[in-house]
């Protein structure tokens, strides 16, 4: 299943599992490198989702007159 098909919560759970795996003392170097790469991919995807949703909320609040948009609200 690709990242785009998973929910934010599913991606975060996988990221947490990846971190736990990396913290394990019983992991080979090859597996650690693969897990690290997957963790970077997951964190990048999660950040992108958060950034997109923050923008949507800010735009909605601005259009409803609930917040004045300026550089500090970014």
C-alpha positions as CSV (number, residue, x, y, z in Angstrom):
1,X,0.0,0.0,0.0
2,X,1.4,3.4,-1.0
3,X,1.6,6.4,1.3
4,X,-1.1,8.2,-0.6
5,X,-3.6,5.5,0.2
6,X,-2.9,5.5,3.9
7,X,-4.4,7.9,6.4
8,X,-2.2,10.2,8.4
9,X,-2.8,8.1,11.5
10,X,-1.7,4.9,9.7
11,X,1.4,6.6,8.5
12,X,2.3,7.9,12.0
13,X,1.8,4.4,13.4
14,X,4.1,3.0,10.8
15,X,6.6,5.7,11.6
16,X,6.5,4.9,15.3
17,X,7.0,1.2,14.5
18,X,10.0,2.1,12.3
19,X,11.5,4.2,15.1
20,X,11.0,1.3,17.6
21,X,12.7,-1.0,15.1
22,X,15.7,1.4,14.8
23,X,16.0,1.6,18.5
24,X,16.3,-2.1,18.8
25,X,19.7,-3.5,19.5
26,X,19.0,-6.6,17.4
27,X,18.9,-5.0,13.9
28,X,21.4,-5.5,11.2
29,X,23.0,-2.6,9.5
30,X,21.3,-3.3,6.2
31,X,17.9,-3.5,7.9
32,X,18.7,-0.3,9.9
33,X,19.5,1.6,6.6
34,X,16.3,0.4,5.0
35,X,14.2,1.3,8.1
36,X,15.9,4.7,8.3
37,X,15.1,5.4,4.6
38,X,11.5,4.3,5.1
39,X,11.3,6.5,8.2
40,X,12.5,9.6,6.3
41,X,9.9,8.9,3.6
42,X,7.1,8.5,6.2
43,X,8.1,11.7,8.0
44,X,8.2,13.6,4.8
45,X,4.8,12.4,3.8
46,X,3.3,13.2,7.3
47,X,4.8,16.7,7.2
48,X,3.4,17.3,3.8
49,X,-0.1,16.2,5.0
50,X,0.1,18.5,8.0
51,X,1.3,21.4,6.0
52,X,-1.5,21.0,3.4
53,X,-4.1,20.8,6.2
54,X,-2.7,23.8,8.0
55,X,-3.0,25.8,4.8
56,X,-6.7,24.7,4.4
57,X,-7.6,25.6,8.0
58,X,-5.8,29.0,7.7
59,X,-7.6,29.7,4.4
60,X,-11.0,28.7,5.9
61,X,-10.4,30.8,9.0
62,X,-9.4,33.8,6.8
63,X,-12.4,33.5,4.5
64,X,-14.7,33.3,7.5
65,X,-13.1,36.4,9.0
66,X,-12.0,34.5,12.0
67,X,-8.3,35.4,11.6
68,X,-6.5,38.1,9.7
69,X,-3.9,36.5,7.5
70,X,-0.4,37.7,7.8
71,X,3.1,36.3,8.0
72,X,2.8,35.5,11.7
73,X,-0.1,33.1,10.9
74,X,1.9,30.9,8.6
